[in-house]
Amino acid sequence: MLTVKLCMIFYTMLFCLSYLSGATGAYFNDRANLSIPIKAGTWDTTLGWDKSSLKFGAVSMNSEGCAPVTAIIKNKSENDMKGPVAYEVWWAASGNPMNGEKVATGEVPALKSMTQTTLTFTPVNDGVYKFKAYQRPGHPGQGVLWSDSITASKCSLPPLAPEKTPEAPVKTEPQQPAQQPAAPTAPVTPQPEAEKEKADEEKTPAPAPAPQPEVDAPQPAEPAKTNEAPAPEPSAEK
């Protein structure tokens, strides 16, 4: 009886060991079939950035008499800019213009790789000026850059000349030709009364005769016929 129990225990353990070994082999076989290399993904934090990068170069010397202030800005990257960016001009009566007042804005054109352009502004007040520019969207840095300070002095713009108002055209009337003086006439000598009346009659035209109505002329009457015999002619014999 004990021998039977020992045999049963032995076979049970053998079965369990064979089962466990078979499952382990299948597990490793499945892993071997599914062992595909997977690379961990990386997030692009500069999505949309054109890889350009701006920097300020030399600025103009201190300005006097309202001379323009200038600053050079350059694309120092090996990649071209895909579009323009904005820039600003800041001013302060003294001190740092970064804490002053924005007085102008403009646009930096899209620059090719390693090319530059000059920003210009004409001051109207004495003080300190700075140019501020923005990087392209997605730039990993601060996104803004400042030029060196430029001092402007003795700045007084000339007064604006008053605008000339157009004068209304004046209507000129045409001049009348000057009248010629009358030619002198010969002096009139007094005439006697009779001669004067005769001269007046000669000057006065005679009135035309009034038209007379036409009247038919009377026809001559025919002699009346009588039955009297003609008178006997006188005889020559007596």
DOMARMI-273174 format. One record per residue (C-alpha): residue number from 1; residue in three letters; chain; x, y, z. Coordinates in nm, 4 decimals, padded with zeros to 6 digits. Layout:
N
NUM; ALA; A; X; Y; Z
...
END
This chain:
238
1; MET; A; 00.0000; 00.0000; 00.0000
2; LEU; A; 00.2816; 00.2367; 00.0831
3; THR; A; 00.4531; 00.1487; -00.2382
4; VAL; A; 00.1445; 00.2437; -00.4361
5; LYS; A; 00.1235; 00.5799; -00.2651
6; LEU; A; 00.4876; 00.6502; -00.3333
7; CYS; A; 00.4383; 00.5622; -00.6975
8; MET; A; 00.1401; 00.7934; -00.7246
9; ILE; A; 00.3300; 01.0798; -00.5643
10; PHE; A; 00.6246; 01.0196; -00.7958
11; TYR; A; 00.4131; 01.0221; -01.1108
12; THR; A; 00.2214; 01.3270; -00.9918
13; MET; A; 00.5430; 01.5218; -00.9386
14; LEU; A; 00.6768; 01.4052; -01.2724
15; PHE; A; 00.3588; 01.5211; -01.4439
16; CYS; A; 00.3756; 01.8569; -01.2784
17; LEU; A; 00.7390; 01.9046; -01.3711
18; SER; A; 00.6730; 01.8119; -01.7318
19; TYR; A; 00.3799; 02.0545; -01.7440
20; LEU; A; 00.5784; 02.3379; -01.5994
21; SER; A; 00.8707; 02.2796; -01.8308
22; GLY; A; 00.6408; 02.2648; -02.1326
23; ALA; A; 00.4671; 02.5957; -02.0447
24; THR; A; 00.8014; 02.7685; -01.9876
25; GLY; A; 00.9266; 02.6533; -02.3235
26; ALA; A; 00.6151; 02.7863; -02.4934
27; TYR; A; 00.6502; 03.1188; -02.3122
28; PHE; A; 01.0085; 03.1636; -02.4254
29; ASN; A; 00.9185; 03.0519; -02.7748
30; ASP; A; 00.6421; 03.3148; -02.7897
31; ARG; A; 00.8831; 03.5849; -02.6718
32; ALA; A; 01.1299; 03.4799; -02.9340
33; ASN; A; 00.8681; 03.5154; -03.2011
34; LEU; A; 00.7538; 03.8587; -03.0742
35; SER; A; 01.0945; 04.0099; -03.0049
36; ILE; A; 01.0713; 04.3162; -03.2369
37; PRO; A; 01.3007; 04.6108; -03.1625
38; ILE; A; 01.0966; 04.9205; -03.0664
39; LYS; A; 01.2580; 05.2644; -03.0617
40; ALA; A; 01.1302; 05.5095; -02.8068
41; GLY; A; 00.9683; 05.8161; -02.9681
42; THR; A; 01.0983; 06.1715; -02.9234
43; TRP; A; 00.8835; 06.4848; -02.9172
44; ASP; A; 00.9899; 06.7736; -03.1453
45; THR; A; 00.9633; 07.0774; -02.9222
46; THR; A; 01.0551; 07.3085; -03.2141
47; LEU; A; 00.7667; 07.2101; -03.4421
48; GLY; A; 00.7170; 07.4838; -03.7056
49; TRP; A; 01.0526; 07.6541; -03.6475
50; ASP; A; 01.2403; 07.7195; -03.9701
51; LYS; A; 01.5763; 07.6800; -03.7886
52; SER; A; 01.6728; 08.0431; -03.8517
53; SER; A; 01.8266; 08.2599; -03.5812
54; LEU; A; 01.8698; 08.6378; -03.5721
55; LYS; A; 02.1296; 08.8489; -03.3971
56; PHE; A; 02.2037; 09.2216; -03.3820
57; GLY; A; 02.5295; 09.3594; -03.5142
58; ALA; A; 02.6804; 09.7052; -03.5102
59; VAL; A; 02.4685; 10.0107; -03.4315
60; SER; A; 02.5202; 10.3713; -03.5349
61; MET; A; 02.7291; 10.6029; -03.3231
62; ASN; A; 02.5644; 10.8601; -03.1009
63; SER; A; 02.3265; 11.0699; -03.3096
64; GLU; A; 02.3217; 11.4502; -03.3140
65; GLY; A; 02.0814; 11.6859; -03.4820
66; CYS; A; 01.8072; 11.4300; -03.5546
67; ALA; A; 02.0404; 11.2077; -03.7576
68; PRO; A; 01.8865; 10.8606; -03.8129
69; VAL; A; 01.9815; 10.5815; -03.5721
70; THR; A; 02.0561; 10.2430; -03.7300
71; ALA; A; 02.1219; 09.8828; -03.6290
72; ILE; A; 02.2298; 09.5813; -03.8341
73; ILE; A; 02.0383; 09.2551; -03.7870
74; LYS; A; 02.1638; 08.9268; -03.9354
75; ASN; A; 02.0408; 08.5711; -03.9861
76; LYS; A; 02.3338; 08.3772; -03.8472
77; SER; A; 02.1787; 08.0363; -03.9203
78; GLU; A; 02.2503; 07.8074; -04.2130
79; ASN; A; 01.8765; 07.7988; -04.2824
80; ASP; A; 01.6714; 08.0660; -04.4569
81; MET; A; 01.3894; 08.2485; -04.2838
82; LYS; A; 01.0482; 08.1323; -04.4060
83; GLY; A; 00.8844; 08.4673; -04.3348
84; PRO; A; 00.9299; 08.8153; -04.1842
85; VAL; A; 00.9365; 08.9100; -03.8163
86; ALA; A; 00.8456; 09.2286; -03.6316
87; TYR; A; 01.0793; 09.4760; -03.4695
88; GLU; A; 01.0257; 09.7744; -03.2376
89; VAL; A; 01.2095; 10.0921; -03.1371
90; TRP; A; 01.2203; 10.1780; -02.7658
91; TRP; A; 01.3141; 10.5145; -02.6135
92; ALA; A; 01.3925; 10.6557; -02.2720
93; ALA; A; 01.4946; 11.0077; -02.1756
94; SER; A; 01.7754; 10.8488; -01.9740
95; GLY; A; 01.8705; 10.5056; -01.8501
96; ASN; A; 01.7775; 10.1756; -02.0129
97; PRO; A; 01.5259; 10.2023; -02.3000
98; MET; A; 01.4101; 09.8450; -02.2277
99; ASN; A; 01.2100; 09.9995; -01.9435
100; GLY; A; 01.1069; 10.3010; -02.1498
101; GLU; A; 00.8484; 10.3666; -02.4165
102; LYS; A; 00.7849; 10.2014; -02.7533
103; VAL; A; 00.7966; 10.4737; -03.0199
104; ALA; A; 00.7944; 10.2831; -03.3511
105; THR; A; 00.7383; 09.9414; -03.5088
106; GLY; A; 00.8500; 09.7788; -03.8317
107; GLU; A; 00.9165; 09.4485; -04.0066
108; VAL; A; 01.2371; 09.2554; -04.0696
109; PRO; A; 01.2129; 09.0875; -04.4120
110; ALA; A; 01.2754; 08.7159; -04.4550
111; LEU; A; 01.6551; 08.6882; -04.4678
112; LYS; A; 01.8521; 08.4211; -04.6457
113; SER; A; 02.1177; 08.2284; -04.4586
114; MET; A; 02.4065; 08.4507; -04.3404
115; THR; A; 02.2528; 08.7690; -04.4842
116; GLN; A; 02.1718; 09.0924; -04.3036
117; THR; A; 01.9701; 09.4134; -04.3278
118; THR; A; 01.9818; 09.7558; -04.1614
119; LEU; A; 01.7009; 09.8901; -03.9423
120; THR; A; 01.6631; 10.2706; -03.9434
121; PHE; A; 01.4710; 10.5187; -03.7286
122; THR; A; 01.4772; 10.9012; -03.7217
123; PRO; A; 01.4567; 11.0285; -03.3613
124; VAL; A; 01.2410; 11.3235; -03.2658
125; ASN; A; 01.3526; 11.3606; -02.9025
126; ASP; A; 01.6817; 11.3536; -02.7189
127; GLY; A; 01.7423; 11.0351; -02.5217
128; VAL; A; 01.8500; 10.6727; -02.5516
129; TYR; A; 01.7142; 10.4352; -02.8168
130; LYS; A; 01.7204; 10.0557; -02.8625
131; PHE; A; 01.5960; 09.8211; -03.1333
132; LYS; A; 01.4009; 09.5120; -03.0278
133; ALA; A; 01.3407; 09.2214; -03.2694
134; TYR; A; 01.1550; 08.8908; -03.2498
135; GLN; A; 01.2776; 08.5464; -03.3575
136; ARG; A; 01.0786; 08.3214; -03.5882
137; PRO; A; 00.7951; 08.1230; -03.4226
138; GLY; A; 00.9169; 07.8096; -03.2444
139; HIS; A; 01.2653; 07.9442; -03.1734
140; PRO; A; 01.3972; 07.7550; -02.8674
141; GLY; A; 01.5527; 08.0661; -02.7100
142; GLN; A; 01.3819; 08.3598; -02.5440
143; GLY; A; 01.2283; 08.4635; -02.8745
144; VAL; A; 01.3402; 08.8296; -02.8508
145; LEU; A; 01.6702; 09.0118; -02.8901
146; TRP; A; 01.7879; 09.3681; -02.8195
147; SER; A; 02.0440; 09.5888; -02.9900
148; ASP; A; 02.2965; 09.8082; -02.8144
149; SER; A; 02.1860; 10.1507; -02.6902
150; ILE; A; 02.2138; 10.4590; -02.9109
151; THR; A; 02.2132; 10.8120; -02.7643
152; ALA; A; 02.0487; 11.0977; -02.9565
153; SER; A; 02.1192; 11.4603; -02.8650
154; LYS; A; 02.0603; 11.8128; -02.9955
155; CYS; A; 01.7551; 11.6897; -03.1745
156; SER; A; 01.5143; 11.9613; -03.2816
157; LEU; A; 01.3143; 11.9092; -03.5949
158; PRO; A; 01.2484; 12.2216; -03.8037
159; PRO; A; 00.8937; 12.3566; -03.7832
160; LEU; A; 00.6628; 12.2357; -04.0492
161; ALA; A; 00.6064; 12.4870; -04.3262
162; PRO; A; 00.2440; 12.6011; -04.3453
163; GLU; A; 00.0551; 12.4420; -04.6230
164; LYS; A; -00.0209; 12.6748; -04.9086
165; THR; A; -00.3890; 12.7042; -04.9757
166; PRO; A; -00.4735; 12.7262; -05.3435
167; GLU; A; -00.5828; 13.0736; -05.4421
168; ALA; A; -00.9181; 13.1073; -05.6114
169; PRO; A; -00.8836; 13.2264; -05.9710
170; VAL; A; -00.9834; 13.5904; -06.0166
171; LYS; A; -01.2258; 13.6539; -06.2988
172; THR; A; -01.1076; 13.9371; -06.5210
173; GLU; A; -01.3615; 14.1102; -06.7389
174; PRO; A; -01.2571; 14.1728; -07.0987
175; GLN; A; -01.1502; 14.5310; -07.1491
176; GLN; A; -01.3631; 14.7432; -07.3773
177; PRO; A; -01.1732; 14.9001; -07.6662
178; ALA; A; -01.1079; 15.2672; -07.6102
179; GLN; A; -01.3487; 15.4918; -07.7993
180; GLN; A; -01.1903; 15.6872; -08.0785
181; PRO; A; -01.2367; 16.0644; -08.0450
182; ALA; A; -01.4799; 16.2083; -08.2935
183; ALA; A; -01.3258; 16.3762; -08.5938
184; PRO; A; -01.3464; 16.7544; -08.5724
185; THR; A; -01.6145; 16.9038; -08.7945
186; ALA; A; -01.5855; 17.2216; -08.9919
187; PRO; A; -01.7321; 17.5229; -08.8182
188; VAL; A; -02.0887; 17.6020; -08.9251
189; THR; A; -02.1289; 17.9519; -09.0635
190; PRO; A; -02.4600; 18.1191; -08.9911
191; GLN; A; -02.6900; 18.1409; -09.2947
192; PRO; A; -02.9570; 18.3949; -09.3670
193; GLU; A; -03.3073; 18.3000; -09.2681
194; ALA; A; -03.4250; 18.2504; -09.6244
195; GLU; A; -03.1308; 18.0378; -09.7213
196; LYS; A; -03.1735; 17.8371; -09.4011
197; GLU; A; -03.5386; 17.7628; -09.4784
198; LYS; A; -03.4450; 17.6680; -09.8343
199; ALA; A; -03.1747; 17.4366; -09.7070
200; ASP; A; -03.4209; 17.2772; -09.4666
201; GLU; A; -03.6659; 17.2204; -09.7497
202; GLU; A; -03.3946; 17.0604; -09.9593
203; LYS; A; -03.2967; 16.8328; -09.6726
204; THR; A; -03.6582; 16.7384; -09.5991
205; PRO; A; -03.7787; 16.4855; -09.8591
206; ALA; A; -04.1089; 16.5678; -10.0293
207; PRO; A; -04.3935; 16.3471; -09.9161
208; ALA; A; -04.4892; 16.0826; -10.1643
209; PRO; A; -04.8292; 16.1442; -10.3291
210; ALA; A; -05.1065; 15.9343; -10.1923
211; PRO; A; -05.2220; 15.6650; -10.4333
212; GLN; A; -05.5450; 15.7622; -10.6137
213; PRO; A; -05.8154; 15.5044; -10.6673
214; GLU; A; -05.8490; 15.3974; -11.0273
215; VAL; A; -06.1711; 15.5290; -11.1957
216; ASP; A; -06.2893; 15.3955; -11.5274
217; ALA; A; -06.2841; 15.6681; -11.7914
218; PRO; A; -06.6375; 15.7501; -11.9240
219; GLN; A; -06.7152; 15.6125; -12.2685
220; PRO; A; -06.8171; 15.8738; -12.5305
221; ALA; A; -07.1894; 15.8679; -12.5935
222; GLU; A; -07.3061; 15.7544; -12.9325
223; PRO; A; -07.4949; 16.0224; -13.1375
224; ALA; A; -07.8665; 15.9760; -13.1374
225; LYS; A; -08.0153; 15.8459; -13.4572
226; THR; A; -08.2957; 16.0601; -13.6095
227; ASN; A; -08.5348; 15.9980; -13.8978
228; GLU; A; -08.4845; 16.3410; -14.0465
229; ALA; A; -08.3921; 16.3451; -14.4106
230; PRO; A; -08.0676; 16.5000; -14.4982
231; ALA; A; -08.0823; 16.8575; -14.6054
232; PRO; A; -08.0852; 16.9088; -14.9841
233; GLU; A; -07.7595; 17.0193; -15.1266
234; PRO; A; -07.7771; 17.3649; -15.2807
235; SER; A; -07.8117; 17.3627; -15.6474
236; ALA; A; -07.5500; 17.5242; -15.8620
237; GLU; A; -07.8019; 17.6682; -16.1150
238; LYS; A; -07.9930; 17.9764; -16.0227
END
